[in-house]
Amino acid sequence: MSKLRLMFQNQWYTIRNNSFWEEKGLDCSAKVRMRGNVRVLKELMPDVLGGQEVNWEMQRYLKFYCSEEKLPYTMIWGNDTPILYRSDKLNLLDSEFLLYPEHVEGFEGSFNNNFTKSFNLGVFQCKEDGQIFILATTHLWFKNGTDPTHRSYQAGSDQVRRIQVKMAIDVIEKYQKKYSGSPIIFGGDFNTRYHTEAIQYALSERGFVHAHDVAVEAASEDQGMNDLNGEHPGNRWLEGGFPAAIDHILVRDIPQNSVRRFERYMTEDYLVLSDHAPVYVDMNF
């Protein structure tokens, strides 16, 4: 039986410090924050990390600092959605990257700002017992598609997120067919809540379940967002609870009771690293 910790983390696409942070005696540069993220990696030691908003400079610091700490991580390039995995425990069998289209037929405007919205997949085999599994990380379009009075409203946004999820799952299923129905873990920053169209499409029409709903030992009820981008960076985690969360882990074709824990990493010192808490599962299969 394989025991795995699988994590997803939006690391906040920011490279340089800014005057607002400097006034508060803080530093949001990638050079500083990535050391903090490597500290989190060293503490949690996930077997695989699926990233979002991890630009090329952040990836460089992340890999350099992992090497300095002698952490056994290998990186799969994925634009702003890279994957890190423990090469001491896992073999990489296959991978595929997908950049979501900027323009979607039937909807006006751009749906991929700075080409940051993408999907990355790895097929892994555990060295100890040969277990194969598929992990995919994604970052979906972010604007509000429901409330025309919302400051970031863009018509069609909800439907486009559903289209992006369909595109991702179609790729995942191609590899699941190739690797004999292997378990699937699909997570990341979906930029939409549990009860919305994109998540419910994956759950009701494509056979996924949310890891939160099937965890047998513990399931975080937190939203997992903080005020890093607001008036009080480094000060507080936001209220709202699980239904307001936008970082999700979906699973499919896994043995019953294999999701043991669904957790969010929400310490005080993490508040200056990213506005999204890492979300992870501990699994046995």
KENUDREN-225637 format. One record per residue: x, z, y of N, C-alpha, C, CB in turn. Coordinates in steps of 0.001 Angstrom, whole numbers, plus 524288, in hexadecimal, padded with zeros to 5 digits. Glycine has a CB too. Example, Ala and Ser with C-alpha at 12.3 -4.5 7.8 and 13.67 -1.06 7.14 Angstrom:
2
8338681E787E9C68300C81E787EE6C8339081E787F31C82C2C823567EE87
8323281BA87F7368356681BE47FBDC8326481EBE8001E837048165D7FDAA
END
This chain:
285
8034C800007FB4F8000080000800008036E80000804E17FC46804CD80007
8023D7FC8A808898051B7FC4280D71802B07FFF0811678052F7F6A680F90
805F0802F781414804428064681860806828040381D5D8060080C1281794
8031F8026A820E9804D37FF8D8258480280801D382A7A8035D7F9D582508
80589801A982EA98039B802D0833EA803E17FDC08370D806DF807518369D
7FF737FBFF838FA7FF0C7F6FB83BA57FCE77F7FB841217FB7A7F31283889
7FFBA7F62D845187FE9C7F7B284A7E7FE067F2E384DFF802F57FB4484C98
7FACC7F38B852027F9FD7EF82855F27FA8A7F21685B487F4817ECCA85551
7FD057EF2E85EF27FE327F193864017FE907ED7A8684F8034C7F4AC863B3
7FB577EE1A86C4C7FBE57EB208711C7FFD57EE0D874887F6757EA65873FD
804447EB8D875C3808917EE4687850808CE7ED6787E3A80D9F7EC96875E8
804DB7EAEC8807D804517EA388862C8086A7E6718884F804C67EF82888FB
8069C7E1C78898C809E67DD6E88B5880BFC7DE92890D6806C67D83588B50
80FFC7E1C389139812727E309896398184C7E37789562810327E83489891
81B547E0E8898CB821067E0C089822823CD7E41A89C28822FF7DB278987F
822447E3B98A126825117E6578A561822287EB3D8A73E825DE7E28F8A9F5
8250E7EEEE8A9648228C7F36B8ABE381FEB7F1A48B0F0826957F7D78ACFF
81C2D7F4B08B2D3819967F34E8B7BB819967F7FB8BB70813EE7F16D8B6B5
818627F7038C05D818C47FB0A8C465814F57FF818C378817CE7F8AD8C9BA
810637FE448C14780C76802518C05080E878064B8BC6E807567FFE48BE4A
81108804638B84F81349807E98B46D8180880AC68B6B4814DB804DA8AF74
81B32808028B9B781FDA80A748BC0281E5F80F148BF74822FA806708BF33
81A2280E748C26A8185D812B78C5D4816F78179E8C2BD813A8810F58C909
81576816E48BDDD8140181B4E8BA8E8188581D108B71080F4E819DF8B735
81D2881AD38B802821AB81C4D8B4F18219D81A398AF7282219821FE8B4C9
81EDA815E78AEA181E46813988A972820CD80E398A9498187C813388A7EC
8219C80C398A49682413807218A3DF821298044189F8E82A06807AF8A286
81E907FFEC8A0FF81B927FCF189D2B81E737F80289B68816487FB7C89F6D
823837F7A589C78826777F30E89ADA826BF7F2B9894EC82BF87F32C89D30
8273E7EDFD892E9827AD7ED3688D4682C727F00388B11827F37E76488C00
830A57F00A88E0A835777F28888C3C834A07F84388AFB839BC7F1F989053
831667FAE788E2B830468007688D5582BF5801308894982EB48031689281
827A87FE52889E7823297FF3C88677824497FDD7880C881E837FC1E8885F
827897F9E087FDF8287D7F86187A7882BAC7FC778778E82B407F32C87A45
82ED07FF7787A5783164803E2877C082D49807CB875D6835548069A87B87
82945808A0879058251280C168776682221809FA872BC8215C80CFC87BD6
82138804D0872B281E758028386E43821A7802D28694981D147FCDF86F68
826CA80259869C382A1F802E58652282A1B808958633B82FCB801178665D
829D180C4A866E08293C811B68654782444812808621A829358154686A09
81FF980FFC863C481B1081052860DF81BB280DDB85B7A8169980D9F863EA
81E478095D85B3F81F49806E4856318225580A808529D82240801C5856EC
8265180CFC854C6829A081076851A7826828152384FAE82E5781255854DF
822D781705852D381FA281B748513D81BAA819F584D1181CD781DB7855F0
818EA8159084DDA814B08140A84A5181691810C0845B1810978110A84D4F
81AB480DB98466781CF880A4C84267818D18071383F7F8200F80D8D83E7D
815C4803FA84268812148008983FB0814FC7FC7F83C7480E717FDCE8439C
812947FAE483835814F17F6D6834FB814797F18583794812697F6B782F95
810377F0BE83A7E80F867EBFC83D9580D227ED82842D080C027E7E683AA7
80EFB7EB05846F080CB97EBA384C2980B117E64D84E23810AC7EE4085001
806117E5BC84F638041D7E109851EA8039D7E204857B67FED77DF5784F96
806697DF0B85AEE8068F7E000860898030A7DC6A863A580BFE7DF7886277
801B17DE37868517FF0A7DAFD86C36801817DC34871837F8F17DC0986C42
801727D860874FF803D57D8CA87A3A8098E7DA80879D8800BC7DCB387DAA
80C497D84187629811DC7D95A8758D814BF7D44B876E98133B7DB5286FCB
816177D3A787BF18187E7CEC087D9981E207CE5C87BAF8184E7CE418838F
820AC7C9FC87CBF825CE7C8F787A6F829D87CD0A87C03827B47C39587C01
8299D7CEEE880F782D727D2C9882A282C6F7D80E8800782D5C7D35D88896
827847D97687F94826317DE4287CCF827D17DDF287717820567DF5A87D3A
8270E7D96B874AA828B67D8AC86F3782E9D7D96686EAC8271B7D33086D3F
831857D76A87275837367D7DD8723A838EA7DD9087268839BC7D4D3876BB
836C97E0888762B838177E6178766D8365F7E8E9871778358A7E8A087B3B
831BD7E79B86F9182FB37EA2286AE18335F7E96B8664582A4F7E7FC8698B
835367E4978658B838B77E3868611783E067E612861F2839637DD9186045
840207E5D0866A2845397E83E867B2845017EE23866CB846F97E71786D5A
840E87F0A2868D28408B7F64F8685683F967F7EF862A983C2A7F86B86BDB
83CA07F4D385FC083BFA7F5EA85A28841417F5B08575E8381D7F1FD857A7
844777F1DF858CD849A67F16B8567184D097F620857CF84C527EC5E8583B
84CD57F7D485CC084FD67FC6D85E5D84E4F8013C85B3284F0A7FD7E86431
84939801B785A0984750806388571E847A7805718513C841C180761858A2
849B1800DA84FA284A417FF9084A14844FE7FFAB8473D84E0E8035F84773
840FB7FDCE849F483BD87FD598479283B807F822844B8837747FDD784BBC
839487F7FF840138399E7F35E83CA98356D7EF4683DC6839397F50983704
834CC7EDCD842CD830947EA3284420832917E4A88451582DAE7EC24848EA
82FB67E0F6842D1830937DB6A843C182BDC7D951846C48316A7D85983E7C
82CC47D5B784A66828947D3C884DC1827017CE3D84C4982A417D3FA85378
821EF7CD5B84C2F81FBA7C81E84BAC81DEA7C6788511881B167C7F484792
820397C2638532F81EAD7C09785861818E87BF3185856822037BBD985A22
8163F7C05E85CB3810BB7BF0585D1F80F007BEA1862BF80D6C7C2FC85A4B
812577BC5986614811477BC2586BAF8109F7C1BE86DA280C4B7B8C386CE8
80C007C35786F6880B2A7C8BD87116808977CC0C86CDB807D87C8D9875FC
8081F7C9EC86826806007CCDB863B3809E77CCC085F2A800A27CA8F861F2
80E737CF2D85FDA812467CF4985B98810AF7D33485759817B87D0AA85DBC
8132F7D2C3852E68128B7D67E84EA5817EB7D8B284D5280FF07D3E3849BD
818477DDDA84CD381CF07E06D84AD281BB67E2A28457281ED87E4CD84E96
81F597E215841C581E677E44E83C978235D7E6B583A7281C557E023838D3
822B17EA68836F18270D7ED2883491829657E9C7830438254C7F28383262
82DD97E77583161830557E40282D8B832C47E70482908834787E0B38302C
8333C7EC2F8298C835257EF4682522830DF7F02D82117837467F4828270A
82BE97EF738229A827957F06981F03824737EB8C81DAA824057F4648214B
824AF7E791821108213E7E31082087824487DDF18209E81D2C7E313824DA
822637DA2981DA38242B7D4C281E07820047D19E820E18254F7D26381887
821B37CE1B8244E81E207CA8B826F881D9A7C59C823BB8200F7C94182C96
818C97C45982221817D47BFC381EE3815FD7BB168220A813DD7C10681AC1
8133D7BC1182658810F87B7C58295B80F917B9D682EC180C0C7B5678268C
80EFE7B63E8327F80D3D7B7C9837AF80AEF7B31083A72811C97BA2783AE8
807A37B42D83E51805737B00784199803DF7B24D846D8800B47AD6183EE8
804E27AF5284AED8037C7B0C1850437FF687ACF88524C808587B0CA853DB
7FBAF7AF048554A7F78E7ABD0857997F6E67AD5B85D4B7F2507AC7285491
7F7747A9A6860D17F6487AA7F866567F0AE7A8BF867477FA347A77A869FB
7ED677AC43869357E7FE7AAD486A367E7C17A6D586EA47E4B37AFB886B8F
7E4297A31586E597E3EC79EFA8725B7E2627A130877AB7E00B79AB8870BE
7E49879ED087BB67E3487A080880FF7DDC079EEE882777E72379E3D884E7
7DC1579A5E880D67D6EC7985B8822F7D3A7797CD87D3F7D75B7930E8850F
7CEB27996487DA87CB237995E879327C67A795F987A8D7C95F79F03877B8
7C55779251877327C10E78EA98782D7BBE979197878F07C08E78ABC873A5
7B91D7902587D0F7B4187928787E3A7B4627970A882077B1A6794568795A
7B92679897883887B9CF79D048870E7BDA079B8A88B617BBC07A1E88840E
7BC7779D458901F7BFC079BE9894977C41F79FDE8955D7BC7479B8A89989
7C89479DDD897297CCEA7A147898957D0F67A1E58944B7CADF7A68489A0B
7D4EF7A4F3895917D9297A611891E07D7DE7AAFA88ECC7DE737A6B2894BF
7D9407AAF4889BD7D86E7AF7A886607DD887B12A883C17D4497AE418823C
7E1E57B017886697E6E97B203884757EAA07B298889137E93E7AE418803A
7EA777B72388BA67EDB37B80A890427F36D7B89788EBA7EBDB7BCEC89333
7F6B47B5698911D7FC5B7B565890187FDAC7B48388A5B7FEBC7BA81891E0
7F9FA7B252887787FAC47B12B881E77FC5E7B60B87ED77FEED7ACE88813E
7F9E77BA6C8802B7FB087BF5A87D857F7437C0798790F7FAE17C3C988163
7F31D7BD848788C7EF2B7BE9E874997F0557BB6F86FAB7E99C7BD5F876B5
7F1AE7BE4586B8F7F3977BBA3866E57F2BB7BEF08620E7F9577BA5686779
7F4A57BCE185DB87F3D07BF228588D7F8C87BE3C855687EEE77BCAD855C1
7FA4B7C217852627FF017C19D84F317FE057C421849E8803CA7C42A851F0
7FFE57C1AC845D77FEC17C36584080803B67C3A983D487FACF7BFBB83DE4
8040D7C7B083A0B8083B7C80F83639805FB7C95C830E580C447CC2B837DD
808287C6F682CE4806DE7C8548277A80B847CB5E82558805A47C34E82405
80A8C7D0288239380EB77D3AB8220780E3E7D53481C4880EAF7D88482576
812B77D639819F6812E37D83B8149B816147DD3F8148D815407D41B810C3
813D97E163812568169C7E65E811EA81AE97E5E880DD4812CB7EADB81080
81F947E75C80F45824027E6EC80BB8823787EA8F807088290D7E81880E9B
820F97EEFC807CD820B67F2E7803A881D377F1457FF2781ECF7F7FF805D9
818A27EF118005E814E67EDEE7FC25812BF7E8647FC2A810737F1A67FC75
814707E5187FFDF812B57DFA77FFF380D7A7DEAF8027D812807DDAE7FA9F
80AF57E2C580489805E17E217807198065A7DE6780BC3803AD7E768808DF
802CA7DA9E80C05802A17D6E18105B7FE037D82F813D3802427D12580E56
7FECC7D7EF818F87FA877D8AB81CA27FB707D532821617FA057DE7C81E42
7F7357D43A824377F7527D0F2828E97F6277D45F82D9C7F3517CC5482886
7F98E7D413831837F8927D6D4836707F8907D2DB83AE07FCC47DB2F8376D
7F48F7D33483E277F41E7CFB3842AA7F3127D2E1847887EFBE7CB9B841D7
7F5C77D17D84BB77F50C7D418850C57F2F07D028854AF7FA447D689852C6
7EF9C7D206858417ED4D7CE7285C0B7EC967D107861587E8147CC7085A0F
7EC667CDBA8654F7EB0F7CF5A86AA07E70A7CB6E86C957F00C7CF9986E59
7E22D7CD3786D547DDEA7C9BD86ED37DD327C98C874BD7D8DB7CB7786C3A
7DA267C5B98766D7D8C37C51187BEC7D6517CA1787E017D4F97C06787CA3
7D73F7CB3C883197D61F7D076885117D1787D0FA888B97DAB27D265887BF
7CF557CCCD88AE37CB767CD8688F0C7C60E7CEF888CF57CB0F7C89789248
7C2EF7D139890797BDA27D2DC88F387BA097CE1C88F1D7BBA87D6F389333
7B70D7CD9788AF77B37F7C92688A957ADD17CAA988A987B4A07C623885CC
7ACAE7CF9A88BBD7A7587D1A788B5C7A4F27D2E8890A17A74A7D67988806
7A8057D538894227A6047D734899177A80B7D3EE89DA97A78D7DCF7899D1
7A4BA7D0A88A0037A67A7CD4F8A4577A8637D0548A91E7A2197C9C38A5F5
7A7137D55A8A97E7A8DF7D8718ADF37AE347DAF08ACED7A4E17DCAB8AF3F
7B0227DA808A8437B52C7DCE58A6E67B9937DA098A9BC7B6167DCC78A0DF
7BD837DCEC8AB6A7C1C07DA998AE7E7C4DB7D6818AB717C56A7DED98B061
7C4D97D6C38A6407C7C57D2E48A3337C4207CF7589FF47CBB67D5A089FA0
7BF5B7CEA78A1DB7BB987CB7689EF47BD527C5C489EBD7B62A7CBDC8A170
7BCCA7C37989A2C7BD677BDD5899847B9977BC1A8954D7C3307BC528980E
7B60F7B8B4896B37B2187B6E1893077B4A67B48D88E2D7AE807B2D5895A3
7B2777B5DE889AE7B46F7B3C5884BB7B89E7B7108822A7B6877AE7688596
7BA547BB3F884BA7BEA97BE528829A7BD617C0B487D4B7C0227C29E88665
7B8A27C2C287C9F7B72A7C519877A07B7407C106873407B1B77C79B87803
7B5277BC708746D7B4F87B84F8707C7BA747B64E86F2C7B1887B3C887263
7BDD27B60C873187C3277B4348721B7C62A7B81186EB07C60F7B3588774B
7C5687BD2686F917C7EE7C0F686C177C6257C034866727C6B97C69586DE6
7C1277BF20865BA7BF317BE208606A7C1D07B94985E267B9297BD708606F
7C25E7B537861497C4FC7B07585F7B7CA9F7B1A185DF87C4D07AC31863BD
7CD4E7B4C7861227D2B47B62285FF07D3197B93285AD17D5127B94D8646B
7CF727BCCE859F77CF6E7BFB78550A7CE797BC10850737CB447C40985525
7CAEA7B8558511B7C9FC7B48184CE97CEED7B16884BBA7C5877B0BF84E6C
7D1A17AFA884FD07D6747ACB584F017DA6C7AFFF84BFC7D8C67AAF38544B
7DAE87B4F384D7E7DEA77B86184AE77DD417B9308452D7DEE97BDA284DB2
7D85B7BA5A8441B7D6BF7BB6983EB47D7447B68683B537D1157BD6D83E8C
7D6427B1FB83D897D6FF7AD1F83A937DCAC7AC94838CF7D5617A85783DE7
7E0637ADF883C3B7E5E87ADCB83AB57E7057B1ED8368E7E97E7AE9F83F85
7E5137B6A4837517E5E67BAD4833877E3FE7B93682E1F7E31B7BFD48354A
7DF567B6E482DE67DD187B56E828D87E0457B130826217D7807B3978298E
7E2C97ADDD829247E63C7A9F6826C57EA947AC9C823AD7E8967A65F82AFC
7ECD67B0B6825F37F1177B36E823447EF117B6F981EF17F4447B69E82726
7EA677B91D81F967E84B7BC4E81B617E73A7B9028168C7E34E7BF0C81D25
7E56A7B4478175C7E49A7B0B9812F47E9CB7AF74810547E1E47ABA9814C6
7EDDA7AE9B8136A7F3067AD4F811517F54C7B1D180E337F6BF7ABD6815BB
7F4227B6AF80FF07F6717BB4880D737F2567BE7580A797F91C7BEB98118E
7EED67BBB8807D87EB6D7BDF3803CA7E82C7C2978059F7EEAB7BF9B7FF37
7E5CA7C20B80A1D7E2237C60480BE77E4907CB1780D957DE657C717807CE
7E9417CAE880FC77EC027CFA7811607E8FF7D29D815997F17B7CE4B8135A
7E9B97D7D0815EE7E72C7DAEB819FE7E89E7D90581F7C7E8A27E0AE81962
7E4E97D99C823257E5A17D7D3828867E5317DC7082C397E1957D392829F4
7E8D97DCBD82FE77E8977E06E834417E9117DD388393F7ED067E4C3833E4
7E5047DD5583C7A7E4997DA0B841217E3917DD9B845CB7E0287D5D284085
7E74A7DDF18496B7E6A17E1A884DAB7E8F77DFD4852C97E8FC7E6BD84C34
7E88E7E33F856A97EAD67E21785BBA7E72C7E3638602F7EC5E7DC7185C02
7E8537E0FA864AB7E53C7E1AE869687E1237DD58869987E8C87E19E86E6C
7DC667DEB0868057D8227DAE2867F17D5767DA7586D3F7D4237DC5D863C9
7D6D07DDF0870D87D4907DDE38761F7CE9A7DDF7876117D6717D91B87912
7CC647E08D872267C6BF7E0F5871C97C55F7E59186E4E7C4527DBD786FAA
7C0D57E7CA86F297BF617EC9886C7A7BD017EB8F8671D7BB947EFAA86FC8
7BC447EFCB864397BA907EF9485EC07B57B7EC8585E137B9DF7F51685C9E
7B1B07ED6B861717AC7B7EB2B860A67ABD97E5B8863057A86D7EEC1862EF
7B0077E363864F17AF977DE59867897B0397D9CA863BC7B39D7DDF386BD6
7AF5C7D52B865D57AEB17D0828629B7B35C7CF4B85F1A7ADA57CBEB86609
7B80E7CF888612B7BC9F7CDF285E257BD8F7D193859837C1707CDD1861A1
7BD3C7D6B685A6A7BE127DA6F856267B9B27DA08852247BE6E7E00C85845
7B4EF7D9BE853E77B08E7D98B850427B0867D47684D187AB697DA2185337
7B27E7D04884F5C7B3097CB7084C5A7B6B37CC48847B57B5187C6F584FDE
7BB317CED0848AC7BEE77CFCF8446E7BC857D3658404E7C3F57D23B84696
7B9707D741842087B7367DB0383E607B28D7D8CE83B677B5977DFE584141
7AF167D63283E1D7AA267D49C83BA87AA5E7CF42839187A5DF7D4A383FA4
7ADE07CBD883B027ADF07C683838F27B2E17C51C835E77AD4B7C2C183D57
7B70E7C81C836997BBE97C6A9833F27BDF07CAD78302A7C00C7C584837F2
7BAC97CEC982F317BBF77D26982AFF7BFCF7D6BD82C2E7BDE77CF83826A7
7C1407D7828311C7C4E17DBAF8327E7C1F17E0DB833357C7E77DA4483785
7C4D37E51E832DA7C2DC7EA3E834597C6CF7EC96838257C1FB7EDE082F6F
7C4E67F00683B747C86C7F29A83F287CB197F72483C677C5687F4898441B
7D0437F79783D167D32F7FBC283A807D11A8011F83C067D8FB7FB5E83BD8
7CF41801AC840D47CCEB8069E8428A7C8708083B83EFE7CAFB8062C8482B
7C5618046983D2D7C09F8058E83A3F7C1A3806D68348E7BCF68010783A93
7C63B80592832867C74B8066982CF47CBD680A2082C057C8688014082A50
7CE0F80C66830237D24E8102582F707D03B8151182CCA7D4DF81180834BF
7D2D0816D6828AF7D0AD81B19825827D2D082077826FD7D1CA81A1381FD4
7D724820B5829D47D968825BF82B397D8CA8270A831067DF1F825D2829C7
7D97B823308346D7D9028242683A0F7D80781F0083CD87DDFE826DB83C41
7D4E681F4F841017D3D481AAD844377D38481C53849E47CEAD817E88427E
7D70381A4B84D187D70F81BA58529D7D1FA819F0855397DBC5819228555B
7CFDA81D638586B7CB2281C2A85B6A7CC6881B088611C7C73A820A985B11
7D16181A48862597D3088196A867BA7D2D9813A6869377D88181B8686888
7D285812BB86E477D2AD80D71870697D83E80B42870447D09180D648760B
7DC0680E8E871607E17880CE5871167E365809D5875C67E23B809B886C5F
7E10780A9887A5D7E2D68081287F277E43180C47883237DEA0804428815C
7E7E180B0A886A67E94880ECE88AB37E94A80C3F890137EEA5811358898E
7EA9D80F62893FE7EA1980DC2899757EF3680BAA89BB17E8358124F89CC0
7F27880983898657F7918079389A187F71B8039889E857FA71805248957F
7F30B8005C89E6B7F2577FC628A2747EEFC7FE3E8A7007EFF07F7938A01B
7ED41803368A6E97E9D1805218AAFE7ECB8808548AF147E5848085A8A8A1
7EA1080C208B1307EC4380F488B5667EFC8813A88B36B7E7EE811938B8A4
7EFA7814A18AE517F28C819168AC407F5C98177D8A7797EEC581D8B8AAD1
7F99E8140A8A81F7FCC28126C8A3957FF85817138A126800C980E438A52A
7FF5D8173E89BF7801F481B69899267FF0782087899378073381C3889B4F
7F9F38206F89ABB7F7338255689BB67F30D826B0897A77F4B68251E8A0F2
7F028822CF8959A7EBB7824508925B7E9FE81FF388EAD7E72E825EB895C8
7E7C58219D88A407E51981E0B886B87DF6681DA1888707E58681FED880E8
7DD38818FA888157D7E081819889E07D3F0819F5885DE7D6FF8125788B10
7CF8781BC9887C37CB3F81D49884557C8328186C882BE7C79F8214F88709
7C4D3818EE87EF07C1A08148287D4F7C09081465877897C42980F8F87EDC
7C42C8165A874697C3488169986ED17C3FF8116886C0B7BDF38189486DCD
7C3A981199866EC7C4AE80D07863A57C17480835865167C3AB80E6585E14
7BC5B808AA866467B959803E48677C7BB7A800D186C267B3B8805518688D
7BE798036B86F977C0A6800C28742C7C6037FE648731F7C1068048A878B4
7C82A7FF4A86E927CD717FD6386D597CD8E7F76986CFF7CF647FFCC8682B
7D2017F52C86E787D2AA7EF7B86E0D7D7297EE0586A6A7D39B7ED1E87373
7DA117F1E9868807DE317F0F5864A17DBFE7F25C85F447E34D7F43B865E1
7DC037EE9585BBC7D94B7EF39856C07DCD87EDD3852287D4597EBD6856A1
7DB707EFE384D987DDD77EE3F848AA7D96A7ED08844E37E1A07F29484664
7D9277E82E843337D53A7E65E83F7B7D7E57E54883A4A7D25C7E16784188
7D53B7E67A835FF7D78A7E5A8830CB7D3A17E2D082D517D92D7EAF782E42
7D5C27E033829597D2687DD67825A57D52B7DCFD820637D0F97D7E3827BE
7D2137DD3981C3E7D4197DC98816E67D8577E096815AB7D6407D71281622
7D72F7E55E817177DAAD7E9B4815DC7D7FC7ED35811DA7DC2A7ECD981AE4
7DAF27EFF180E9A7D87D7F38180AD27D56C7F7CC80D8D7DC9F7F5F180741
7D1657F9B280AFA7CE327FDE380D287D197802B180E3E7C9AA7FF4B80965
7D0AA80520812A17D361809EE8143E7D93380918815677D2CE80E0A81006
7DAC78044E8164F7E05A8035E817467E1EB8049581CE47E1B57FDBD81604
7DE3D80480820997DF7B80628825F07DF0380C178261F7DBC28037B82A14
7E37480E9F8269E7E36781455826AA7E27D8167B82C277E888816728247C
7E545814498300A7E4EC8164B835657E4B9811C5839457E99B819EC836A3
7E1928126783D4C7E14980ED2841B97E27D81215846897DBBE80C0584224
7E6F881117849097E8E38149484D1C7EA6881196852117ED8E817AE84B19
7EA448146C8566C7EC768127785B597F09D8165B85D2A7E813811B685FA6
7F50D8144485EF27F96381787860AE7F8B1818A18667A7FEC3814DB85F94
7F74181D82867C77F5AF81EBF86D227F867823B886EFD7EFB281F5E86D81
7FD7E8237C86FA68006A827F3871A6800E58278887796805E58284386F12
8025C82BD487A1A802FE82BC687FC4807838284A8817B803D583148881C4
80BD18285F87E8B8104A825458803D80F8081F7187F658151F8270687D67
80B8E81DF487C3E80A678185D87B8E807AA8160C88057807008178C876B2
805788194A883AB8023E81776888048051A813E888BD48002081C0988AEB
80A49813E088BD380D338107588F5580F8480BBF88C7A811858138489200
80DC580AC3887AF80FD280654884B180C1A801B2884A7810F3807FC87F22
8071B802B688407803387FE82883E87FDE2800DB884E8803517FB8787E97
7FA2F7FD8E886A87F4DF7FF6C8876B7F1C17FF80882577F21D7FC1088B66
7F3F17FD6787E177F16B7FD6C878FC7F45F80104875487F11D7F7D9876BA
7F1AD8048E872BA7F418807C286EAB7F4FF8046B869CA7F09F80C9886D5D
7F96D80503867337FA018027E862147F5A38044E85E627FF78803BD85FB0
7F3A6800B385B577EFB6802028576A7F1F680093852197EA617FF1685876
7F137803FA84E407F39E802EC849297F04780504844B97F91580550848E5
7F151802E08401D7EEE0804B583B547F30680641837677EB458008583908
7F1EB80A4E834667F4EB80B8A82FC07F193809CF82B1C7F6608119282F75
7F3F180689827BA7F10680416823817F3DD804AF81E537F0197FE55824AE
7F0BE804FB81A1F7F2BE804C7814CD7F00380046812007F1DF80A19811DE
7F2F07FC9E8100A7F0787F89380CC47F47B7F5FB809307EDCA7F46781038
END
